[in-house]
Amino acid sequence: MLKELNAAFNSKLIFNVSREWLPPFQLIRIDLSSCKIENGFPQWLRNQRKLHRLKLSNTTISGPLPTWLQTMPIIPFIDLSHNNLSGSLINLPSGDTNIDDDSDFIQPRLYLQNNNFNESIPRSLCKRTDLVNLDLSKNSLTGKIPKCLKNLYKLQFLRLSSNKLRGVLPSFIGNFSWLSSLNLDDNNFSGELPAEIWNLRILAVLDLGDNAFCGKIPEWIGEKVNRLLVFRLHNNNFTGEIPRSLCKNLELQILDVAHNNLTGTIPHCLGELQGMLQNHYHIDFGEGTEEGLIQVMKGTSLEYTKTWYYVNNIDLSSNKLVGEIPVELTALYALTLIDPSIYGGNKDLCGAPLPKICPNHDDPTATTKNKYEAVDGPNKVWFHVDIICGFATGFWGVIIVLVLKKHRKKSDGMTILPSVQLKSLASAN
């Protein structure tokens, strides 16, 4: 009559079950997380046809998913994360869902992060139209995001970070109107951001760092999408200025646009970001969800999972920003704004906390003076050129005349002293 088996978080408990054993019960819920399972993927699960929840996270299982798993009914909640599973994802359960009155309320989730899965995202995964959370991060998945993934319109959490995925960001991402967290960092995505993303009105986390995205940061970041807590474009190829509309995300607590090709000045309105004053929200994305977030703090790269909502950070380093650091930023007392490293790599930034003094910081006339110097610069150059040319012409003109005179006098049988010496002799007489 057993329906639930929960032995989770007994790290010294080892399941050493014969591969031939067939249990006499039909389980609905299994949780063996952080136990140790020997003999590979549990073979005794093949006759469990009523499963609603399967949690085998961090259980040391390795190897590919067994082929028989593909024929099993869809299991709404699967957590196989933090193992050494490898190979394709094609063998995930894809049969008919077997939900009955014995089930508790379950939000369907699929967690496969931190494994060694490779190949592309299979089209069979597109059948999981019930999914609310999908985490395939930290694997070795390749190829593009399949178009049929648009069927997963109920997604609230999508994390494909740290794979080898490529191509442009598909526009159908904008159809996930319930999406609150989108993590695509550390892949090989490229191209500009599709305008359809502005449909994600409740998006709280947008992490596109460590890719090859390009173009300008769109104005709809703030105009349409204005509930962001995390906005991360770290290490891409974005150009143009930091849009002022970004400041409309008042609850923004992490802004990381470092290592791009951004130009212009730092917007003064960033000083209005209330999320940089204190921590306001603790978003719970659901059971088993890991919100991994990479941040550079004082030159050290750190990953935050369950505690990212305690982090406040602005990183504008390694761009082409110019001008003075806005004094308004000093009001954001939750930051480490006195750390010069967050501005590093922008050689034309100046003012506190950087050692470089802005031109008009101490001398109010310095800017005007520099302005006229910049305008008169070419004129001064040509003035000096004229002087040098005039001097050279005059000097060599005198020498040539003297030489010609000397040559002529010699031809007349006379030797004549230079004029300066004649004057001296005349004075002496």
KADA-V658048 format. One record per residue. N is the residue number from 1. RES is the residue in one small letter. PHI is phi in radians with two decimals (NA if undefined). OMEGA is omega in degrees with one decimal (NA if undefined). Layout:
N_RES_PHI_OMEGA ; N_RES_PHI_OMEGA
This chain:
1_m_NA_-176.7 ; 2_l_-1.12_179.1 ; 3_k_-2.08_-179.7 ; 4_e_-2.34_176.4 ; 5_l_-2.19_-178.1 ; 6_n_-2.24_177.0 ; 7_a_-2.21_-172.2 ; 8_a_-1.10_172.8 ; 9_f_1.10_167.9 ; 10_n_-1.90_-169.6 ; 11_s_-1.13_179.8 ; 12_k_-1.71_-179.4 ; 13_l_-1.55_-177.8 ; 14_i_-1.97_174.4 ; 15_f_-1.72_178.4 ; 16_n_-2.03_-172.7 ; 17_v_-1.89_178.5 ; 18_s_-1.04_-179.2 ; 19_r_-1.20_-178.4 ; 20_e_-1.62_-174.8 ; 21_w_-1.21_174.6 ; 22_l_-2.06_-176.9 ; 23_p_-1.22_-178.5 ; 24_p_-1.48_-175.5 ; 25_f_-2.04_174.6 ; 26_q_-2.09_-176.9 ; 27_l_-1.37_173.4 ; 28_i_-1.82_-178.5 ; 29_r_-2.30_176.2 ; 30_i_-2.27_175.1 ; 31_d_-2.40_177.7 ; 32_l_-2.06_-176.3 ; 33_s_-0.95_176.7 ; 34_s_1.14_165.6 ; 35_c_-1.60_178.7 ; 36_k_-2.02_180.0 ; 37_i_-1.87_179.3 ; 38_e_-1.74_179.3 ; 39_n_1.21_174.7 ; 40_g_1.32_-178.3 ; 41_f_-1.09_-174.1 ; 42_p_-1.02_-178.8 ; 43_q_-1.27_-176.5 ; 44_w_-1.23_178.1 ; 45_l_-1.32_-173.2 ; 46_r_-1.17_178.5 ; 47_n_-1.79_178.2 ; 48_q_-1.59_-170.9 ; 49_r_-1.73_-177.4 ; 50_k_-2.08_-175.2 ; 51_l_-1.17_172.3 ; 52_h_-1.92_-176.1 ; 53_r_-2.49_179.0 ; 54_l_-2.25_-178.1 ; 55_k_-2.14_178.9 ; 56_l_-2.21_-177.8 ; 57_s_-1.25_174.6 ; 58_n_0.99_-177.8 ; 59_t_-2.07_176.0 ; 60_t_1.17_178.4 ; 61_i_-1.30_-175.7 ; 62_s_-2.44_178.5 ; 63_g_1.54_-178.7 ; 64_p_-1.35_173.4 ; 65_l_-1.20_-178.5 ; 66_p_-1.16_-178.1 ; 67_t_-1.14_-179.2 ; 68_w_-1.14_-179.3 ; 69_l_-1.14_-178.8 ; 70_q_-1.14_-177.3 ; 71_t_-1.48_-179.6 ; 72_m_-1.31_175.0 ; 73_p_-1.04_177.8 ; 74_i_-1.03_177.0 ; 75_i_-1.74_-173.4 ; 76_p_-0.96_-176.4 ; 77_f_-2.04_178.1 ; 78_i_-2.23_174.7 ; 79_d_-2.28_177.5 ; 80_l_-2.03_-173.7 ; 81_s_-1.22_174.1 ; 82_h_1.00_174.1 ; 83_n_-2.29_177.7 ; 84_n_-2.08_178.2 ; 85_l_-1.19_-175.0 ; 86_s_-2.45_178.0 ; 87_g_1.45_-175.0 ; 88_s_-1.48_175.7 ; 89_l_-1.62_-173.4 ; 90_i_-1.15_-176.7 ; 91_n_-1.58_174.5 ; 92_l_-1.12_-179.6 ; 93_p_-0.97_-177.3 ; 94_s_-2.42_177.5 ; 95_g_-1.35_179.2 ; 96_d_-1.19_177.4 ; 97_t_-1.16_-177.2 ; 98_n_-2.04_-179.6 ; 99_i_-1.85_179.1 ; 100_d_-2.35_-175.6 ; 101_d_-1.19_-179.5 ; 102_d_-1.37_-175.2 ; 103_s_-1.42_170.9 ; 104_d_-1.56_-179.1 ; 105_f_-1.24_-176.6 ; 106_i_-2.22_169.4 ; 107_q_-1.57_-173.1 ; 108_p_-1.06_-178.5 ; 109_r_-2.47_177.3 ; 110_l_-2.31_-178.8 ; 111_y_-2.03_179.8 ; 112_l_-2.21_-175.4 ; 113_q_-1.19_177.5 ; 114_n_1.03_172.5 ; 115_n_-2.34_179.8 ; 116_n_-2.15_179.1 ; 117_f_-1.12_178.8 ; 118_n_-2.29_-174.0 ; 119_e_1.12_-174.6 ; 120_s_-1.60_174.9 ; 121_i_-1.21_-173.6 ; 122_p_-1.26_177.9 ; 123_r_-1.17_178.8 ; 124_s_-1.07_179.0 ; 125_l_-1.17_-178.9 ; 126_c_-1.17_176.7 ; 127_k_-1.25_-176.0 ; 128_r_-1.42_-179.0 ; 129_t_-1.20_179.7 ; 130_d_-1.50_-170.5 ; 131_l_-1.09_174.4 ; 132_v_-1.82_178.3 ; 133_n_-2.14_176.7 ; 134_l_-2.39_-179.7 ; 135_d_-2.25_177.5 ; 136_l_-2.03_-172.9 ; 137_s_-1.23_176.4 ; 138_k_0.99_171.0 ; 139_n_-2.26_178.3 ; 140_s_-2.26_-178.7 ; 141_l_-1.20_-175.8 ; 142_t_-2.13_176.1 ; 143_g_1.45_-178.6 ; 144_k_-1.77_173.1 ; 145_i_-1.23_-176.6 ; 146_p_-1.12_-178.1 ; 147_k_-1.10_-177.2 ; 148_c_-1.22_178.8 ; 149_l_-1.14_177.3 ; 150_k_-1.10_178.4 ; 151_n_-1.19_-177.6 ; 152_l_-1.49_-171.6 ; 153_y_-1.27_179.9 ; 154_k_-1.55_-174.8 ; 155_l_-1.02_173.0 ; 156_q_-1.96_-177.2 ; 157_f_-2.45_179.3 ; 158_l_-2.30_-178.4 ; 159_r_-2.27_178.6 ; 160_l_-2.10_-174.6 ; 161_s_-1.06_171.0 ; 162_s_0.95_171.1 ; 163_n_-2.25_178.1 ; 164_k_-2.17_-179.2 ; 165_l_-1.28_-175.8 ; 166_r_-2.46_178.2 ; 167_g_1.63_179.6 ; 168_v_-1.46_177.4 ; 169_l_-1.30_-175.8 ; 170_p_-1.13_-176.8 ; 171_s_-1.19_-177.5 ; 172_f_-1.18_174.5 ; 173_i_-0.97_-179.9 ; 174_g_-1.17_178.1 ; 175_n_-1.41_-179.7 ; 176_f_-1.43_-171.4 ; 177_s_-1.16_178.5 ; 178_w_-1.64_-173.8 ; 179_l_-1.22_177.4 ; 180_s_-2.01_178.3 ; 181_s_-2.51_179.3 ; 182_l_-2.24_-178.0 ; 183_n_-2.08_179.6 ; 184_l_-2.14_-174.5 ; 185_d_-1.17_176.1 ; 186_d_1.06_173.9 ; 187_n_-2.38_178.3 ; 188_n_-2.13_178.4 ; 189_f_-1.18_-177.0 ; 190_s_-2.51_177.9 ; 191_g_1.48_179.5 ; 192_e_-1.52_179.0 ; 193_l_-1.30_180.0 ; 194_p_-1.20_-178.5 ; 195_a_-1.11_-176.7 ; 196_e_-1.12_-179.5 ; 197_i_-1.08_-179.3 ; 198_w_-1.10_176.0 ; 199_n_-1.25_-177.5 ; 200_l_-1.44_-171.0 ; 201_r_-1.20_-177.8 ; 202_i_-1.88_-179.0 ; 203_l_-1.11_-179.7 ; 204_a_-1.87_-178.6 ; 205_v_-2.20_174.6 ; 206_l_-2.26_-178.4 ; 207_d_-2.09_179.7 ; 208_l_-2.06_-174.5 ; 209_g_-1.12_174.1 ; 210_d_0.98_173.5 ; 211_n_-2.34_177.8 ; 212_a_-2.22_176.3 ; 213_f_-1.10_-176.6 ; 214_c_-2.45_-179.1 ; 215_g_1.54_179.7 ; 216_k_-1.51_172.5 ; 217_i_-1.22_-171.7 ; 218_p_-1.17_-179.7 ; 219_e_-1.18_-178.8 ; 220_w_-1.21_170.9 ; 221_i_-1.27_-176.5 ; 222_g_2.12_178.7 ; 223_e_-1.27_-179.3 ; 224_k_-1.89_178.9 ; 225_v_-1.64_-172.4 ; 226_n_-2.29_177.0 ; 227_r_-2.11_-176.7 ; 228_l_-1.20_168.7 ; 229_l_-1.80_-179.0 ; 230_v_-2.26_175.3 ; 231_f_-2.30_-172.8 ; 232_r_-2.24_176.6 ; 233_l_-2.12_-173.3 ; 234_h_-0.89_171.8 ; 235_n_1.04_172.6 ; 236_n_-2.30_-179.5 ; 237_n_-2.16_-179.7 ; 238_f_-1.22_-179.1 ; 239_t_-2.18_179.3 ; 240_g_1.42_-176.6 ; 241_e_-1.62_171.3 ; 242_i_-1.26_-174.6 ; 243_p_-1.17_177.9 ; 244_r_-1.12_-179.3 ; 245_s_-1.09_179.2 ; 246_l_-1.01_-177.6 ; 247_c_-1.18_179.2 ; 248_k_-1.33_172.0 ; 249_n_-1.43_-170.5 ; 250_l_-1.09_-178.0 ; 251_e_-1.58_-178.9 ; 252_l_-1.03_-179.4 ; 253_q_-2.09_175.3 ; 254_i_-2.32_177.0 ; 255_l_-2.17_-177.2 ; 256_d_-2.28_176.6 ; 257_v_-2.10_-177.6 ; 258_a_-1.17_175.5 ; 259_h_1.03_171.1 ; 260_n_-2.28_178.0 ; 261_n_-2.17_-177.8 ; 262_l_-1.27_-178.7 ; 263_t_-2.14_178.5 ; 264_g_1.45_-177.7 ; 265_t_-1.72_175.6 ; 266_i_-1.37_-177.8 ; 267_p_-1.06_177.7 ; 268_h_-1.13_-175.6 ; 269_c_-1.20_175.7 ; 270_l_-1.06_177.0 ; 271_g_-1.22_179.7 ; 272_e_-1.64_-175.5 ; 273_l_-1.28_-177.3 ; 274_q_-1.17_179.1 ; 275_g_-1.15_177.7 ; 276_m_-1.53_178.4 ; 277_l_-1.62_179.7 ; 278_q_-2.85_178.2 ; 279_n_-1.48_-176.2 ; 280_h_-1.81_-169.3 ; 281_y_-2.18_168.8 ; 282_h_-2.20_-177.2 ; 283_i_-1.45_175.9 ; 284_d_-1.82_-178.5 ; 285_f_-1.49_174.3 ; 286_g_1.97_-177.5 ; 287_e_-0.99_175.4 ; 288_g_1.42_-176.5 ; 289_t_-1.34_176.5 ; 290_e_-2.07_179.9 ; 291_e_-1.71_179.8 ; 292_g_-1.25_-176.9 ; 293_l_-2.47_179.7 ; 294_i_-1.57_175.2 ; 295_q_-2.41_177.5 ; 296_v_-1.68_179.3 ; 297_m_-2.08_-180.0 ; 298_k_0.93_176.1 ; 299_g_1.47_-178.3 ; 300_t_-1.97_179.8 ; 301_s_-1.46_-177.8 ; 302_l_-2.19_175.8 ; 303_e_-1.95_177.9 ; 304_y_-1.90_179.2 ; 305_t_-2.02_-177.0 ; 306_k_-1.35_-172.3 ; 307_t_-1.98_-175.8 ; 308_w_-1.09_-176.8 ; 309_y_-1.26_172.7 ; 310_y_-1.57_-172.3 ; 311_v_-1.63_170.9 ; 312_n_-2.15_-175.4 ; 313_n_-2.79_167.8 ; 314_i_-2.17_177.4 ; 315_d_-2.25_-179.4 ; 316_l_-2.03_-171.0 ; 317_s_-1.21_174.9 ; 318_s_0.96_171.1 ; 319_n_-2.27_177.9 ; 320_k_-2.19_-179.0 ; 321_l_-1.25_-176.9 ; 322_v_-2.29_173.0 ; 323_g_1.52_-175.8 ; 324_e_-1.51_176.3 ; 325_i_-1.19_-174.8 ; 326_p_-1.02_179.4 ; 327_v_-1.15_-179.6 ; 328_e_-1.08_-179.2 ; 329_l_-1.15_-179.1 ; 330_t_-1.17_178.1 ; 331_a_-1.36_-179.1 ; 332_l_-1.48_-168.2 ; 333_y_-1.30_176.1 ; 334_a_-1.40_-178.0 ; 335_l_-1.66_171.4 ; 336_t_-1.73_-171.3 ; 337_l_-1.37_178.2 ; 338_i_-1.49_178.5 ; 339_d_-1.48_-177.1 ; 340_p_-1.10_-174.7 ; 341_s_-1.13_-177.8 ; 342_i_-1.27_177.0 ; 343_y_-1.89_-172.8 ; 344_g_-0.97_177.6 ; 345_g_1.46_173.7 ; 346_n_-1.99_-168.6 ; 347_k_-1.14_-178.0 ; 348_d_-1.75_171.9 ; 349_l_-1.41_-178.2 ; 350_c_-2.62_179.3 ; 351_g_1.59_-178.9 ; 352_a_-0.99_7.5 ; 353_p_-1.59_179.9 ; 354_l_-1.39_179.2 ; 355_p_-1.25_-178.8 ; 356_k_-1.31_-178.7 ; 357_i_-1.52_178.3 ; 358_c_-1.18_-175.8 ; 359_p_-0.98_-176.8 ; 360_n_-1.82_-175.5 ; 361_h_-1.23_-177.8 ; 362_d_-1.90_-175.9 ; 363_d_-2.00_-177.5 ; 364_p_-1.08_-178.0 ; 365_t_-1.57_-174.3 ; 366_a_-1.12_-178.4 ; 367_t_-1.11_179.2 ; 368_t_-1.12_179.1 ; 369_k_-1.03_179.8 ; 370_n_-1.12_-179.5 ; 371_k_-1.09_-178.7 ; 372_y_-1.21_176.9 ; 373_e_-1.12_-179.7 ; 374_a_-1.17_-179.7 ; 375_v_-1.24_-176.3 ; 376_d_-1.41_-176.3 ; 377_g_-0.90_-179.2 ; 378_p_-1.06_179.7 ; 379_n_-1.12_179.5 ; 380_k_-1.13_179.5 ; 381_v_-1.08_-179.4 ; 382_w_-1.15_176.7 ; 383_f_-1.05_179.7 ; 384_h_-1.16_177.3 ; 385_v_-1.08_178.8 ; 386_d_-1.07_179.9 ; 387_i_-1.07_-178.4 ; 388_i_-1.10_179.9 ; 389_c_-1.11_179.1 ; 390_g_-1.10_179.7 ; 391_f_-1.12_-179.2 ; 392_a_-1.11_-179.7 ; 393_t_-1.11_180.0 ; 394_g_-1.11_-177.5 ; 395_f_-1.08_-178.1 ; 396_w_-1.22_175.1 ; 397_g_-1.09_179.0 ; 398_v_-1.11_-178.8 ; 399_i_-1.05_-178.6 ; 400_i_-1.11_178.4 ; 401_v_-1.05_-179.5 ; 402_l_-1.10_-179.8 ; 403_v_-1.10_-179.9 ; 404_l_-1.12_178.4 ; 405_k_-1.09_-179.1 ; 406_k_-1.08_-179.6 ; 407_h_-1.12_-178.7 ; 408_r_-1.18_-179.6 ; 409_k_-1.14_178.3 ; 410_k_-1.07_-179.2 ; 411_s_-1.17_178.2 ; 412_d_-1.58_-179.8 ; 413_g_1.41_-178.4 ; 414_m_-2.10_173.7 ; 415_t_-1.98_-176.5 ; 416_i_-2.09_178.0 ; 417_l_-1.36_174.7 ; 418_p_-1.02_-174.6 ; 419_s_-1.01_-178.4 ; 420_v_-1.16_178.8 ; 421_q_-1.29_177.1 ; 422_l_-1.08_178.5 ; 423_k_-1.11_179.8 ; 424_s_-1.18_179.4 ; 425_l_-1.18_178.7 ; 426_a_-1.09_179.0 ; 427_s_-1.15_-178.6 ; 428_a_-1.16_179.5 ; 429_n_-1.27_NA
